[in-house]
Structure formats: structure tokens, C-alpha cells
Amino acid sequence: MSEIIVQGHKIDTKEIFDIKDIEHDKKMFLNRHAGFVIYLIDKKPLSLYEHIPYESYPREISEIKEKWRKLQKQVEEKWQADKTDLPVFKL
């Protein structure tokens, strides 16, 4: 069992089944949030993000998004290192 703490949330890396950008399913109004969603087995997804003010300049948006991408990458690397393949059965 490998646990990590991300933004104050304790997470067992063995329970993670996917990690996606917070705006992965948006088609409009992009660049209003920076962060990511951690999808957990048998639990609600954990959304970790920061609201980006509407009046932000492109450079500010880029800087905010970059710091969240770095954090997401660190979490993904730890998850991949601890990941074990679980057999999946379905009809």
C-alpha cells in the first residue's frame, strides 16, 4: 500500500484508475480552471483545481496551468510507479 498526500488529501495510489485535466471534457469557456481530477476505484472522483479569474492575462493563465501540470505529472509518476495491473471482468 502506497499513500500520498496531494493538496491535503490522503490518497492510496492503488485506488487510482485514471487522472485527467480538470477541463478535459469542456468544449467552451476553457482556461477558467487549472488542475486535475483523480478518479478512484469505488469512490467519488477527487477534483483538485484553482479558479482562474476571467480578467487574467494569457501569461498568467499559462503560469497557473503550468504549476498544476507539474503537480499532475508528479502524481501520475508516483501512480505509475506503484501501479499493478488489476484483472478486469465484465460482460
Secondary structure, 3 states (H helix, E strand, C coil): CCEEEECCEEEEHHHEEEEEECCCCCCCCCCCEEEEEEEECCCCCEEEEEECCCCCCHHHHHHHHHHHHHHHHHHHHHHHHHCCCCCCCCC
